[in-house]
Amino acid sequence: CTCATVKTYAASATVEVSTCVEADKIWKNGTSAFQSALTKSMKGVTVTKTELSKVGCRRLNDGNRRLANPGVKADFTYTATTSVAKPAAAIFEVNLKTELAAEGLPATTKVTSLTDPVVLVASTTPAATTTPAAATTPLIDAAMGAQATFLSLVILSVGISW
């Protein structure tokens, strides 16, 4: 069998933006931009899922303090047949800015983190699919098997008690 091992990976990227309003716009409408940026930054991968979330936009109780700079975090799930290293932050940043601009979304100020890919699943798929010959399997009714077992037990019990 000429088989290719397809692995499913998880990785994430966090980018910083100027304001929470920008983070909100990207969070609501930027999924395809993040997905395209990752695909362009990592040749040979197929992105199957992208989930965005806002970071640093929750205010603390005193009104003006924030937990961190506003940004957007993207959690990616993708597949690849070969091991692909995470892209350099600068390459991902350029691709992301291009994709966000193409969709009319605000630009990011910088990529603050890119996680290393983690293998979720590895599966082997044959390169050429063949259909095996149909096997003949006798049909056995489980209920009939249980009745036959019970009958055998009754006969054995009667024989022992004689």
Steps between C-alpha positions, in 0.01 A plus 500: 500500500630841410362685800525861613477587867271796551550673831261745660668781691392779735678834529412854597606853423439815700521843340482844650277782370467866598153495657232262620271634225753373243528169686121467489487561122772243434344251744163523325619502136863389482486121511570451129786755510672307781438171321645629171799655677587170667457305175729744316755495784515119528519333160336157483241543774122498473330706770184320611389724787576851624352647817563862597471657844568849634773548760573790733169678451346436838522800729598466861282655771673838525387593147820583313731207567503205261637150539720523189526674167197434279537224246357194331594139556451243224483128579571296188441136416670385181616188321825422321665192352848622593636665810474876455672735746317803632553807285724787602296770674609759241376286208167429668462869590555616140255242364241586765522876438455435126195276558339738752547796262343298216190452717488864612592419860737690733869412493675330788790673675704184563489125547551439871511119490495199270481163672679191380269255321369211712399173335137415579445198272711300256328275249626303204304524180576290192615693196285286269174366635402149403180324587561161661307199376179440690551237767230245565411505864241261632213672673461393860208612706617576853155415641516152350849452645371591847209255470732221387732567793210497744369171355844342528526613863156354584591163342832494683330584833239226452775251413701587810198474731417142384 
